């Protein structure tokens, strides 16, 4: 039976690292060429969709909430129950 991760690891798995590397290579190739050739459409050059990258703030927000929940003030309120 395979071992399961507890979900608390802050390090990416080997699979995540490999997928990220493949995506990085594919994006680098597309950005370097400036377009994409599709054999099905003949020699027509396709207008590649614009790619925008945004910082993922989800983990920062989760960390902020965890810190709030662990604060003395919140613990004090929870102890009153």
Number of C-alpha atoms within 10 A of each C-alpha: 3 4 5 6 8 6 6 6 8 6 8 10 11 9 9 11 12 12 12 13 12 12 12 12 12 12 13 12 13 13 13 9 10 12 14 14 13 11 9 7 9 8 9 11 13 12 10 11 7 5 7 5 5 5 5 8 8 9 9 10 11 11 11 12 12 11 12 13 13 11 11 11 11 12 12 10 9 10 8 6 5
